[in-house]
Amino acid sequence: MKMYLLLSICLCMGYFNSQAQIQRKFEKPDYENIEKITKDKNLDSYYPKLYSRYINNDTSLNLIDFRNLYYGYFFQENNSTINFNDSIKAIYSKKELTNTDRKNLIFYTKTQLETAPYNLASLNRMVNLYRDLNIIDTSNLYRFKLIMVAKTLISTGDGKTDTTGIHVNTIGDEYTLINLLGYDFDGKQSLTSNQCDYLTIKQNDDGIEGMYFDVKQIFKGYYKMFDIGKKKKKHRKRD
């Protein structure tokens, strides 16, 4: 899959380029505060308000809005996911794609985005598909979302240590972000004692050996789902 936005994102973010000269500022998500302000109906940060603006392609949404959207998603009731990965892989396995293939890919990806609205791989795919169909305005709208979500992630950490890991809400975003930043994952992944995923990177001009991603909140989500499952089982036993 093409990472057509790689250069513009790297230039826009100045991520690892000239590390000795550029000190990036980052701020870990304050999950307690994000939960509070995205559940307050009286605030502009109320999640349904922000999400409505997002799905209606409001390009005035800023980085703070996207941080509330991406990390506030942890606190929404998301009980189901839609997965067309096998269908998508089957289409991309073809030697050449037709416009009908691209339209089918758009349908599958758009449907997946309904339950995973900030997925970097899906957003990147939509940028490329609409561009290939020469529907540039729509491609640019997804381009805006892709860049802002990527900016959101790297606003939370530099990825250099397991105490400054980049915060993600899905494991898949780790791999996609690495590619968008111009690097290639070499297949080695491990979990640190500080609950960070460490992904090693193939040799590159920047000398980056790997990146850390903070997955503590993902684990909290797993624990919550596990507790809910246990409670449902107990309830069924009583019945």
N, C-alpha and C positions, 0 to 999 in steps of 0.2 A: 504494500500500500504506500502511495506517495506521501512524503512528509513535505508537501509543497510550501508550507509556511515556515519551515525550519529557519531559513535565513532571516526573515522579517522578525520572527519572534526573538531570536538570539540578539539581533541588533536592538530591538525594542527594549529588551530586558537587560542587556549587558551582563549576562549571567556569570560565566566563568572567564570571559575575555579580560585580559589585562588585570589579573587578580591582584597583582602587587600594587596596582594604582587605584583600583576601584574597591571600596569597602561597601558592600551591599547592606542596606538596612533591612531587617526583618523583625517580625513580631509574631510570637506564637498565638494561636487562637485562644481567646478567653471563652471557653465553651459555656461556662456558667452564665456569663453575661450575654453571649449570643443566644442561648436558649431563652433567657429572660426577655430580651428586646424583640425577638422574632415571634414571641407569643403574646406580646402586648398589642392589643387591637388599636390602641390610641397612637401608636407610633408608625412612622413611615416604614420602619424596619419590620413591621408585622409581616410574617412570612407570606401569607396569601397575597398581600399587596405587592411585595417584591416579586413573587413568582409570576403574578399576572403581567407585570411589566416585562419580565424576562421572556415569557412565551409569546408576548406580543412585540418582541424585537425592539424594545426600548434601548436605543444606543446611548442614552444619557446615564444609564446605570454606571456607577463608578466602582473603584476597587473595594471600598468599604461595603457597598451593596453586594458585590460578588462574594466577599468573604462571608457576609451574613447568609447569602443564598447557599453557597457550597457547604459551609460548616453547619449552617442551620438545618440543612437537610437531615442531619443526624437525629433531630428531634421531631421530625414529622412521622406520621403513621404510614410507613411504607412496608406493606405486608406482602407485596407480590412483585415479581420481576418478569419481564417479557424477554425471551431469548431466541433470536433467529441466527445464532452464530453459525450453525451448520449450513443453513441456506446461504448465508453470506459467503462462507468459505467455498461452497460449491460453485458459486458464480465467479468468484475471483480465481478459481482454479482453471478457468477457461484461458485459452491463449489470447483471445481478443474479446473485448466487451462491446456489445451492441448498445444502442441507446435504450432498448427495451431492458437489457440487463441493468443498466444504470438506474432506470426508473424503478425496477424491482428492488434494487439495493437501497434506493431512497425510501421506499415504502417500509422495508424491514428496519432500516436504521432509525427512521422517524418514529416508528412504533416502539423501538427499544428506548429511545430518548424520552418517551412518556413516563417511564419508571426509573430512568437513569439520565436525567436531563443535563448533567454536567460531565458526562463521560467523554474524556479527551479523544479517544479513538473514534467514537461515533461522530463527534463534532468535526474532527479532521476529515473523516470520510465524506461528510455532507459538503464541506467546503470544496473538495476535489470533484465530487460527482456533479454538483451544480455548475462548477466551472467548466467541466468537460461537456456539459450540455449547453454551455454558453448562456446560462441564466446567472449573469454576473451579480445582479443586485442581491439575490438570495444567497449566493456564494459568499458575498461580502458580509452579510448578516451573520452567517455561521462563522466566518473568519473573526468577526468582532468577539463573538462568544468564546471561541477557542482561545484567542489571545488573552482575554480577560480571565478565563478560568486558569490558564497556565500562569498568568501573573499572580493570581490569587494563591496558587500553590507555593510559588517561590517567594511570596511575601512572608511566608511563615518560618523559613529556615534556610540555611545555606547548604544543607545536605552533606556537610563535611565530617560531622561527628554524630554519635548517637544521642547527644543532648541538643543538637541543632538540626535534627532531621526535618525534612519537608513533610508537612501534615497532609495526609490524603484520606479520602473516605472510601476509596476502593483500591485494591491491589493493582488492578489493570492500569490505573492512572500512573503508577510508578514507571512502568515500561514505556508508555507513550510519552511521558514527559522527558525521559532520558533521550528518546529518539528526536523529539522536537528540539531539544537543546543541542543536537548534533552529535550524539554519542550512540554507541551500540552496546547493548547488554550482552555479556559473554556467557551467560547461562548459569552463573554461580550466585546463589541467594541464601542468606542466613538471617536468623532473628537474634538480635542482641538481648542482653539481660535487661536493657532499658526499653524493651518493646519497640525496637526500630528494625525495619527491614533493611538489610545492607545488600545492595546489588552491585556486583563488580562490573566494570566497564572495559571494553576492548581498548587496546593501546590507541592513544590519541595525542594530538599536538599539544594539548593543554596539560598533559601529565596527570589527568584525573583517573584514579584507579577504581573508584566506586562512589556510590551515593547512598546516603541514609534517608529513610522515609519513616516518619513517626506514625505508627499504627495503633497507638494506645486506644484511640476512640473507636477504631474498628473492633478491637477486642471487647470493649465495653458493649458495643452493639451485639456481638456474639453472645456475651454473658446474659444480656437482657433477653435476647431471643430464647436462650436456653432456659432461663427462669420462667418465661411466659409459657414455654412448652411443658415444663414440669407442672405448673399450676393448672394448665388445661387437662393434663393427665389425671391429676388428683381430683379435679372437678368431675371428670367422666367416671372415675371410680366411685365417687359418692352417689352419682346418679344410678 
